[in-house]
Amino acid sequence: MRDSDFDTYYTSLFGSRWEGLRAVLLETNRAVAYSQGLQEPYYMDRASILAAEALKLPEEGEILDACAAPGGKTLVLASRMGSEVRLLSNELSSDRRRRLVDVLNRHLPPDIRQRVTVSGFDAAAQARREAERGRFRAILLDAPCSSERHVIADPRALAQWTRNRPRALSMRQWALLSSAFLLLAPGGSLVYSTCALTPEENDGVAGRLIKKYAGMVQLDKPECAEGEETEFGTHILPDTSGGMGPMYIARFIKLE
């Protein structure tokens, strides 16, 4: 019954496209080797690389990967940052944080690794600390999401799925994004990404930021040939991108 509920819901979002999209989601996601500036290649979805590359990095100061595990996007950020930039790679889950540390130690050269710190705070609550506000010159928030590609391939996860899942996740995503915006320094770049299919978790969350902080935030849509333009970002979907994704990417600038 849950399987039927799942398909009914996503058919309501994608119409006749859903059948083909569903079939591609069930295929093995083709990982590519990312090796720029690394000791050894790290394999991940090409769409994840594009999401990390969308963040505009400063020439100096501190940047934040707010929900960093398993670490692929941190590797992309670290390999691109200049020598005067430091990176805080944050992961709330202790188990996932241990995996993150292992990935960074294995793949980053020592001179870059020493400028990457791993932390374990709740990124949704960090902005409550006044001293933390405006701390980071750039922030990547790859938020926990519905991750339908994983759900659809796991019978147990599919059986447990309910319509409430994307709604509940969007609330958590909003808490993370609004906190990230407060942690961002004026003039800084903020990328919000998910691997979700639902507008509720994507444009719905991004649009809420635009509305709440009108006059303080500017939309800065990334150019992405592989993506489909949405109201506030771009959505890379595997049925039209050679199997990449899903990956939603929205980018903002915090105004001075």
C-alpha positions as protocol buffer text, in pm:
chain_id: "A"
residue {
  index: 1
  type: MET
  ca { x: 0 y: 0 z: 0 }
}
residue {
  index: 2
  type: ARG
  ca { x: 284 y: 236 z: 85 }
}
residue {
  index: 3
  type: ASP
  ca { x: 440 y: 169 z: -255 }
}
residue {
  index: 4
  type: SER
  ca { x: 113 y: 275 z: -416 }
}
residue {
  index: 5
  type: ASP
  ca { x: 97 y: 588 z: -198 }
}
residue {
  index: 6
  type: PHE
  ca { x: 454 y: 676 z: -297 }
}
residue {
  index: 7
  type: ASP
  ca { x: 388 y: 642 z: -668 }
}
residue {
  index: 8
  type: THR
  ca { x: 57 y: 827 z: -644 }
}
residue {
  index: 9
  type: TYR
  ca { x: 228 y: 1119 z: -474 }
}
residue {
  index: 10
  type: TYR
  ca { x: 518 y: 1146 z: -719 }
}
residue {
  index: 11
  type: THR
  ca { x: 287 y: 1100 z: -1014 }
}
residue {
  index: 12
  type: SER
  ca { x: 97 y: 1404 z: -885 }
}
residue {
  index: 13
  type: LEU
  ca { x: 425 y: 1599 z: -902 }
}
residue {
  index: 14
  type: PHE
  ca { x: 568 y: 1470 z: -1231 }
}
residue {
  index: 15
  type: GLY
  ca { x: 265 y: 1342 z: -1421 }
}
residue {
  index: 16
  type: SER
  ca { x: 341 y: 1106 z: -1710 }
}
residue {
  index: 17
  type: ARG
  ca { x: 712 y: 1174 z: -1662 }
}
residue {
  index: 18
  type: TRP
  ca { x: 718 y: 981 z: -1335 }
}
residue {
  index: 19
  type: GLU
  ca { x: 722 y: 632 z: -1488 }
}
residue {
  index: 20
  type: GLY
  ca { x: 1043 y: 701 z: -1683 }
}
residue {
  index: 21
  type: LEU
  ca { x: 1200 y: 897 z: -1398 }
}
residue {
  index: 22
  type: ARG
  ca { x: 1122 y: 616 z: -1156 }
}
residue {
  index: 23
  type: ALA
  ca { x: 1291 y: 363 z: -1384 }
}
residue {
  index: 24
  type: VAL
  ca { x: 1610 y: 570 z: -1402 }
}
residue {
  index: 25
  type: LEU
  ca { x: 1611 y: 620 z: -1024 }
}
residue {
  index: 26
  type: LEU
  ca { x: 1623 y: 241 z: -985 }
}
residue {
  index: 27
  type: GLU
  ca { x: 1937 y: 219 z: -1196 }
}
residue {
  index: 28
  type: THR
  ca { x: 2279 y: 226 z: -1028 }
}
residue {
  index: 29
  type: ASN
  ca { x: 2396 y: 583 z: -989 }
}
residue {
  index: 30
  type: ARG
  ca { x: 2712 y: 628 z: -1191 }
}
residue {
  index: 31
  type: ALA
  ca { x: 2985 y: 769 z: -971 }
}
residue {
  index: 32
  type: VAL
  ca { x: 3271 y: 966 z: -1121 }
}
residue {
  index: 33
  type: ALA
  ca { x: 3623 y: 1011 z: -987 }
}
residue {
  index: 34
  type: TYR
  ca { x: 3698 y: 1351 z: -836 }
}
residue {
  index: 35
  type: SER
  ca { x: 4073 y: 1393 z: -805 }
}
residue {
  index: 36
  type: GLN
  ca { x: 4152 y: 1765 z: -823 }
}
residue {
  index: 37
  type: GLY
  ca { x: 4410 y: 1840 z: -552 }
}
residue {
  index: 38
  type: LEU
  ca { x: 4353 y: 1507 z: -374 }
}
residue {
  index: 39
  type: GLN
  ca { x: 4593 y: 1233 z: -271 }
}
residue {
  index: 40
  type: GLU
  ca { x: 4366 y: 977 z: -435 }
}
residue {
  index: 41
  type: PRO
  ca { x: 4036 y: 1000 z: -625 }
}
residue {
  index: 42
  type: TYR
  ca { x: 3702 y: 1008 z: -445 }
}
residue {
  index: 43
  type: TYR
  ca { x: 3402 y: 861 z: -627 }
}
residue {
  index: 44
  type: MET
  ca { x: 3068 y: 1040 z: -613 }
}
residue {
  index: 45
  type: ASP
  ca { x: 2773 y: 1156 z: -818 }
}
residue {
  index: 46
  type: ARG
  ca { x: 2873 y: 1423 z: -1070 }
}
residue {
  index: 47
  type: ALA
  ca { x: 2573 y: 1628 z: -950 }
}
residue {
  index: 48
  type: SER
  ca { x: 2723 y: 1643 z: -600 }
}
residue {
  index: 49
  type: ILE
  ca { x: 3042 y: 1787 z: -746 }
}
residue {
  index: 50
  type: LEU
  ca { x: 2839 y: 2054 z: -930 }
}
residue {
  index: 51
  type: ALA
  ca { x: 2658 y: 2148 z: -607 }
}
residue {
  index: 52
  type: ALA
  ca { x: 2988 y: 2202 z: -422 }
}
residue {
  index: 53
  type: GLU
  ca { x: 3142 y: 2386 z: -715 }
}
residue {
  index: 54
  type: ALA
  ca { x: 2845 y: 2625 z: -717 }
}
residue {
  index: 55
  type: LEU
  ca { x: 2964 y: 2785 z: -392 }
}
residue {
  index: 56
  type: LYS
  ca { x: 3160 y: 3105 z: -452 }
}
residue {
  index: 57
  type: LEU
  ca { x: 3466 y: 3089 z: -232 }
}
residue {
  index: 58
  type: PRO
  ca { x: 3632 y: 3391 z: -69 }
}
residue {
  index: 59
  type: GLU
  ca { x: 4001 y: 3469 z: -98 }
}
residue {
  index: 60
  type: GLU
  ca { x: 4043 y: 3454 z: 280 }
}
residue {
  index: 61
  type: GLY
  ca { x: 3854 y: 3375 z: 597 }
}
residue {
  index: 62
  type: GLU
  ca { x: 3646 y: 3077 z: 705 }
}
residue {
  index: 63
  type: ILE
  ca { x: 3389 y: 2874 z: 513 }
}
residue {
  index: 64
  type: LEU
  ca { x: 3141 y: 2614 z: 640 }
}
residue {
  index: 65
  type: ASP
  ca { x: 3017 y: 2283 z: 507 }
}
residue {
  index: 66
  type: ALA
  ca { x: 2718 y: 2262 z: 739 }
}
residue {
  index: 67
  type: CYS
  ca { x: 2608 y: 1899 z: 690 }
}
residue {
  index: 68
  type: ALA
  ca { x: 2925 y: 1747 z: 555 }
}
residue {
  index: 69
  type: ALA
  ca { x: 2922 y: 1365 z: 580 }
}
residue {
  index: 70
  type: PRO
  ca { x: 3021 y: 1149 z: 406 }
}
residue {
  index: 71
  type: GLY
  ca { x: 3269 y: 1413 z: 289 }
}
residue {
  index: 72
  type: GLY
  ca { x: 3266 y: 1433 z: -89 }
}
residue {
  index: 73
  type: LYS
  ca { x: 3153 y: 1794 z: -104 }
}
residue {
  index: 74
  type: THR
  ca { x: 3405 y: 1891 z: 165 }
}
residue {
  index: 75
  type: LEU
  ca { x: 3678 y: 1745 z: -57 }
}
residue {
  index: 76
  type: VAL
  ca { x: 3560 y: 1958 z: -349 }
}
residue {
  index: 77
  type: LEU
  ca { x: 3553 y: 2273 z: -135 }
}
residue {
  index: 78
  type: ALA
  ca { x: 3891 y: 2200 z: 25 }
}
residue {
  index: 79
  type: SER
  ca { x: 4059 y: 2133 z: -310 }
}
residue {
  index: 80
  type: ARG
  ca { x: 3934 y: 2465 z: -449 }
}
residue {
  index: 81
  type: MET
  ca { x: 4001 y: 2698 z: -156 }
}
residue {
  index: 82
  type: GLY
  ca { x: 4299 y: 2929 z: -149 }
}
residue {
  index: 83
  type: SER
  ca { x: 4581 y: 2914 z: 103 }
}
residue {
  index: 84
  type: GLU
  ca { x: 4426 y: 3191 z: 317 }
}
residue {
  index: 85
  type: VAL
  ca { x: 4094 y: 3008 z: 355 }
}
residue {
  index: 86
  type: ARG
  ca { x: 3998 y: 2767 z: 632 }
}
residue {
  index: 87
  type: LEU
  ca { x: 3710 y: 2517 z: 619 }
}
residue {
  index: 88
  type: LEU
  ca { x: 3489 y: 2397 z: 902 }
}
residue {
  index: 89
  type: SER
  ca { x: 3339 y: 2062 z: 802 }
}
residue {
  index: 90
  type: ASN
  ca { x: 3044 y: 1995 z: 1032 }
}
residue {
  index: 91
  type: GLU
  ca { x: 2842 y: 1678 z: 1092 }
}
residue {
  index: 92
  type: LEU
  ca { x: 2596 y: 1628 z: 1378 }
}
residue {
  index: 93
  type: SER
  ca { x: 2592 y: 1245 z: 1374 }
}
residue {
  index: 94
  type: SER
  ca { x: 2890 y: 1098 z: 1557 }
}
residue {
  index: 95
  type: ASP
  ca { x: 2894 y: 784 z: 1341 }
}
residue {
  index: 96
  type: ARG
  ca { x: 2883 y: 982 z: 1019 }
}
residue {
  index: 97
  type: ARG
  ca { x: 3141 y: 1226 z: 1160 }
}
residue {
  index: 98
  type: ARG
  ca { x: 3388 y: 941 z: 1212 }
}
residue {
  index: 99
  type: ARG
  ca { x: 3342 y: 840 z: 851 }
}
residue {
  index: 100
  type: LEU
  ca { x: 3390 y: 1203 z: 747 }
}
residue {
  index: 101
  type: VAL
  ca { x: 3723 y: 1223 z: 932 }
}
residue {
  index: 102
  type: ASP
  ca { x: 3841 y: 901 z: 768 }
}
residue {
  index: 103
  type: VAL
  ca { x: 3754 y: 1038 z: 421 }
}
residue {
  index: 104
  type: LEU
  ca { x: 3936 y: 1366 z: 483 }
}
residue {
  index: 105
  type: ASN
  ca { x: 4245 y: 1197 z: 626 }
}
residue {
  index: 106
  type: ARG
  ca { x: 4263 y: 956 z: 336 }
}
residue {
  index: 107
  type: HIS
  ca { x: 4206 y: 1197 z: 48 }
}
residue {
  index: 108
  type: LEU
  ca { x: 4337 y: 1540 z: 149 }
}
residue {
  index: 109
  type: PRO
  ca { x: 4710 y: 1627 z: 126 }
}
residue {
  index: 110
  type: PRO
  ca { x: 4853 y: 1729 z: 466 }
}
residue {
  index: 111
  type: ASP
  ca { x: 4889 y: 2097 z: 372 }
}
residue {
  index: 112
  type: ILE
  ca { x: 4517 y: 2119 z: 292 }
}
residue {
  index: 113
  type: ARG
  ca { x: 4404 y: 1885 z: 571 }
}
residue {
  index: 114
  type: GLN
  ca { x: 4556 y: 2110 z: 835 }
}
residue {
  index: 115
  type: ARG
  ca { x: 4322 y: 2390 z: 724 }
}
residue {
  index: 116
  type: VAL
  ca { x: 4010 y: 2172 z: 756 }
}
residue {
  index: 117
  type: THR
  ca { x: 3852 y: 2132 z: 1101 }
}
residue {
  index: 118
  type: VAL
  ca { x: 3575 y: 1882 z: 1177 }
}
residue {
  index: 119
  type: SER
  ca { x: 3298 y: 1976 z: 1420 }
}
residue {
  index: 120
  type: GLY
  ca { x: 2972 y: 1820 z: 1544 }
}
residue {
  index: 121
  type: PHE
  ca { x: 2724 y: 2096 z: 1633 }
}
residue {
  index: 122
  type: ASP
  ca { x: 2359 y: 2119 z: 1532 }
}
residue {
  index: 123
  type: ALA
  ca { x: 2374 y: 2361 z: 1240 }
}
residue {
  index: 124
  type: ALA
  ca { x: 2005 y: 2445 z: 1284 }
}
residue {
  index: 125
  type: ALA
  ca { x: 2069 y: 2582 z: 1634 }
}
residue {
  index: 126
  type: GLN
  ca { x: 2414 y: 2737 z: 1593 }
}
residue {
  index: 127
  type: ALA
  ca { x: 2284 y: 3081 z: 1499 }
}
residue {
  index: 128
  type: ARG
  ca { x: 2125 y: 3115 z: 1842 }
}
residue {
  index: 129
  type: ARG
  ca { x: 2475 y: 3199 z: 1960 }
}
residue {
  index: 130
  type: GLU
  ca { x: 2516 y: 3567 z: 1880 }
}
residue {
  index: 131
  type: ALA
  ca { x: 2894 y: 3537 z: 1859 }
}
residue {
  index: 132
  type: GLU
  ca { x: 2861 y: 3291 z: 1569 }
}
residue {
  index: 133
  type: ARG
  ca { x: 2647 y: 3516 z: 1350 }
}
residue {
  index: 134
  type: GLY
  ca { x: 2828 y: 3649 z: 1045 }
}
residue {
  index: 135
  type: ARG
  ca { x: 3126 y: 3420 z: 1111 }
}
residue {
  index: 136
  type: PHE
  ca { x: 3155 y: 3246 z: 772 }
}
residue {
  index: 137
  type: ARG
  ca { x: 3246 y: 3399 z: 437 }
}
residue {
  index: 138
  type: ALA
  ca { x: 3072 y: 3119 z: 243 }
}
residue {
  index: 139
  type: ILE
  ca { x: 2844 y: 2831 z: 343 }
}
residue {
  index: 140
  type: LEU
  ca { x: 2740 y: 2508 z: 172 }
}
residue {
  index: 141
  type: LEU
  ca { x: 2425 y: 2351 z: 315 }
}
residue {
  index: 142
  type: ASP
  ca { x: 2358 y: 2012 z: 158 }
}
residue {
  index: 143
  type: ALA
  ca { x: 2056 y: 1939 z: 374 }
}
residue {
  index: 144
  type: PRO
  ca { x: 1918 y: 1602 z: 486 }
}
residue {
  index: 145
  type: CYS
  ca { x: 1626 y: 1525 z: 256 }
}
residue {
  index: 146
  type: SER
  ca { x: 1381 y: 1265 z: 125 }
}
residue {
  index: 147
  type: SER
  ca { x: 1653 y: 1108 z: -90 }
}
residue {
  index: 148
  type: GLU
  ca { x: 1400 y: 927 z: -304 }
}
residue {
  index: 149
  type: ARG
  ca { x: 1669 y: 746 z: -503 }
}
residue {
  index: 150
  type: HIS
  ca { x: 1764 y: 559 z: -188 }
}
residue {
  index: 151
  type: VAL
  ca { x: 1406 y: 510 z: -69 }
}
residue {
  index: 152
  type: ILE
  ca { x: 1286 y: 361 z: -395 }
}
residue {
  index: 153
  type: ALA
  ca { x: 1570 y: 107 z: -398 }
}
residue {
  index: 154
  type: ASP
  ca { x: 1509 y: -8 z: -38 }
}
residue {
  index: 155
  type: PRO
  ca { x: 1185 y: -207 z: 14 }
}
residue {
  index: 156
  type: ARG
  ca { x: 1191 y: -141 z: 388 }
}
residue {
  index: 157
  type: ALA
  ca { x: 1234 y: 236 z: 345 }
}
residue {
  index: 158
  type: LEU
  ca { x: 966 y: 239 z: 77 }
}
residue {
  index: 159
  type: ALA
  ca { x: 725 y: 54 z: 306 }
}
residue {
  index: 160
  type: GLN
  ca { x: 784 y: 311 z: 581 }
}
residue {
  index: 161
  type: TRP
  ca { x: 741 y: 614 z: 353 }
}
residue {
  index: 162
  type: THR
  ca { x: 449 y: 849 z: 421 }
}
residue {
  index: 163
  type: ARG
  ca { x: 333 y: 1176 z: 269 }
}
residue {
  index: 164
  type: ASN
  ca { x: 441 y: 1335 z: 595 }
}
residue {
  index: 165
  type: ARG
  ca { x: 810 y: 1264 z: 523 }
}
residue {
  index: 166
  type: PRO
  ca { x: 884 y: 1552 z: 283 }
}
residue {
  index: 167
  type: ARG
  ca { x: 672 y: 1787 z: 495 }
}
residue {
  index: 168
  type: ALA
  ca { x: 865 y: 1704 z: 812 }
}
residue {
  index: 169
  type: LEU
  ca { x: 1200 y: 1724 z: 634 }
}
residue {
  index: 170
  type: SER
  ca { x: 1117 y: 2064 z: 487 }
}
residue {
  index: 171
  type: MET
  ca { x: 1072 y: 2197 z: 840 }
}
residue {
  index: 172
  type: ARG
  ca { x: 1418 y: 2073 z: 937 }
}
residue {
  index: 173
  type: GLN
  ca { x: 1563 y: 2210 z: 614 }
}
residue {
  index: 174
  type: TRP
  ca { x: 1416 y: 2551 z: 684 }
}
residue {
  index: 175
  type: ALA
  ca { x: 1566 y: 2553 z: 1034 }
}
residue {
  index: 176
  type: LEU
  ca { x: 1905 y: 2470 z: 882 }
}
residue {
  index: 177
  type: LEU
  ca { x: 1883 y: 2724 z: 601 }
}
residue {
  index: 178
  type: SER
  ca { x: 1763 y: 3013 z: 815 }
}
residue {
  index: 179
  type: SER
  ca { x: 2039 y: 2941 z: 1066 }
}
residue {
  index: 180
  type: ALA
  ca { x: 2299 y: 2922 z: 788 }
}
residue {
  index: 181
  type: PHE
  ca { x: 2189 y: 3261 z: 657 }
}
residue {
  index: 182
  type: LEU
  ca { x: 2247 y: 3416 z: 999 }
}
residue {
  index: 183
  type: LEU
  ca { x: 2589 y: 3250 z: 1025 }
}
residue {
  index: 184
  type: LEU
  ca { x: 2689 y: 3396 z: 687 }
}
residue {
  index: 185
  type: ALA
  ca { x: 2888 y: 3718 z: 668 }
}
residue {
  index: 186
  type: PRO
  ca { x: 2750 y: 4007 z: 456 }
}
residue {
  index: 187
  type: GLY
  ca { x: 2865 y: 3968 z: 97 }
}
residue {
  index: 188
  type: GLY
  ca { x: 2902 y: 3592 z: 141 }
}
residue {
  index: 189
  type: SER
  ca { x: 2779 y: 3313 z: -83 }
}
residue {
  index: 190
  type: LEU
  ca { x: 2531 y: 3051 z: 40 }
}
residue {
  index: 191
  type: VAL
  ca { x: 2441 y: 2733 z: -151 }
}
residue {
  index: 192
  type: TYR
  ca { x: 2139 y: 2527 z: -48 }
}
residue {
  index: 193
  type: SER
  ca { x: 2120 y: 2181 z: -204 }
}
residue {
  index: 194
  type: THR
  ca { x: 1925 y: 1859 z: -162 }
}
residue {
  index: 195
  type: CYS
  ca { x: 1894 y: 1529 z: -346 }
}
residue {
  index: 196
  type: ALA
  ca { x: 1515 y: 1548 z: -311 }
}
residue {
  index: 197
  type: LEU
  ca { x: 1255 y: 1551 z: -587 }
}
residue {
  index: 198
  type: THR
  ca { x: 985 y: 1750 z: -411 }
}
residue {
  index: 199
  type: PRO
  ca { x: 934 y: 2126 z: -462 }
}
residue {
  index: 200
  type: GLU
  ca { x: 837 y: 2133 z: -93 }
}
residue {
  index: 201
  type: GLU
  ca { x: 1198 y: 2056 z: 3 }
}
residue {
  index: 202
  type: ASN
  ca { x: 1357 y: 2260 z: -274 }
}
residue {
  index: 203
  type: ASP
  ca { x: 1202 y: 2580 z: -408 }
}
residue {
  index: 204
  type: GLY
  ca { x: 963 y: 2580 z: -113 }
}
residue {
  index: 205
  type: VAL
  ca { x: 1249 y: 2617 z: 135 }
}
residue {
  index: 206
  type: ALA
  ca { x: 1455 y: 2853 z: -85 }
}
residue {
  index: 207
  type: GLY
  ca { x: 1152 y: 3076 z: -144 }
}
residue {
  index: 208
  type: ARG
  ca { x: 1089 y: 3099 z: 226 }
}
residue {
  index: 209
  type: LEU
  ca { x: 1438 y: 3245 z: 273 }
}
residue {
  index: 210
  type: ILE
  ca { x: 1379 y: 3503 z: 1 }
}
residue {
  index: 211
  type: LYS
  ca { x: 1050 y: 3604 z: 162 }
}
residue {
  index: 212
  type: LYS
  ca { x: 1170 y: 3618 z: 524 }
}
residue {
  index: 213
  type: TYR
  ca { x: 1489 y: 3810 z: 451 }
}
residue {
  index: 214
  type: ALA
  ca { x: 1366 y: 4034 z: 172 }
}
residue {
  index: 215
  type: GLY
  ca { x: 1608 y: 4322 z: 129 }
}
residue {
  index: 216
  type: MET
  ca { x: 1888 y: 4125 z: 298 }
}
residue {
  index: 217
  type: VAL
  ca { x: 1927 y: 3838 z: 50 }
}
residue {
  index: 218
  type: GLN
  ca { x: 1980 y: 3825 z: -324 }
}
residue {
  index: 219
  type: LEU
  ca { x: 1912 y: 3523 z: -542 }
}
residue {
  index: 220
  type: ASP
  ca { x: 2223 y: 3423 z: -736 }
}
residue {
  index: 221
  type: LYS
  ca { x: 2116 y: 3133 z: -958 }
}
residue {
  index: 222
  type: PRO
  ca { x: 2403 y: 2906 z: -1061 }
}
residue {
  index: 223
  type: GLU
  ca { x: 2451 y: 2828 z: -1429 }
}
residue {
  index: 224
  type: CYS
  ca { x: 2407 y: 2455 z: -1483 }
}
residue {
  index: 225
  type: ALA
  ca { x: 2371 y: 2312 z: -1831 }
}
residue {
  index: 226
  type: GLU
  ca { x: 2265 y: 1976 z: -1688 }
}
residue {
  index: 227
  type: GLY
  ca { x: 1987 y: 2122 z: -1473 }
}
residue {
  index: 228
  type: GLU
  ca { x: 1630 y: 2236 z: -1528 }
}
residue {
  index: 229
  type: GLU
  ca { x: 1565 y: 2590 z: -1412 }
}
residue {
  index: 230
  type: THR
  ca { x: 1316 y: 2635 z: -1129 }
}
residue {
  index: 231
  type: GLU
  ca { x: 1183 y: 2953 z: -970 }
}
residue {
  index: 232
  type: PHE
  ca { x: 1474 y: 2984 z: -727 }
}
residue {
  index: 233
  type: GLY
  ca { x: 1738 y: 2739 z: -847 }
}
residue {
  index: 234
  type: THR
  ca { x: 1819 y: 2452 z: -1077 }
}
residue {
  index: 235
  type: HIS
  ca { x: 1715 y: 2088 z: -1054 }
}
residue {
  index: 236
  type: ILE
  ca { x: 1932 y: 1811 z: -1199 }
}
residue {
  index: 237
  type: LEU
  ca { x: 1713 y: 1508 z: -1270 }
}
residue {
  index: 238
  type: PRO
  ca { x: 1856 y: 1174 z: -1380 }
}
residue {
  index: 239
  type: ASP
  ca { x: 1617 y: 1109 z: -1668 }
}
residue {
  index: 240
  type: THR
  ca { x: 1748 y: 1415 z: -1855 }
}
residue {
  index: 241
  type: SER
  ca { x: 2109 y: 1434 z: -1729 }
}
residue {
  index: 242
  type: GLY
  ca { x: 2253 y: 1095 z: -1814 }
}
residue {
  index: 243
  type: GLY
  ca { x: 2171 y: 946 z: -1475 }
}
residue {
  index: 244
  type: MET
  ca { x: 2305 y: 1223 z: -1248 }
}
residue {
  index: 245
  type: GLY
  ca { x: 2119 y: 1336 z: -943 }
}
residue {
  index: 246
  type: PRO
  ca { x: 1861 y: 1414 z: -832 }
}
residue {
  index: 247
  type: MET
  ca { x: 2023 y: 1735 z: -709 }
}
residue {
  index: 248
  type: TYR
  ca { x: 1859 y: 2070 z: -640 }
}
residue {
  index: 249
  type: ILE
  ca { x: 2089 y: 2373 z: -616 }
}
residue {
  index: 250
  type: ALA
  ca { x: 1995 y: 2726 z: -507 }
}
residue {
  index: 251
  type: ARG
  ca { x: 2249 y: 3000 z: -444 }
}
residue {
  index: 252
  type: PHE
  ca { x: 2217 y: 3327 z: -253 }
}
residue {
  index: 253
  type: ILE
  ca { x: 2424 y: 3630 z: -164 }
}
residue {
  index: 254
  type: LYS
  ca { x: 2384 y: 3799 z: 174 }
}
residue {
  index: 255
  type: LEU
  ca { x: 2365 y: 4170 z: 105 }
}
residue {
  index: 256
  type: GLU
  ca { x: 2596 y: 4415 z: 277 }
}
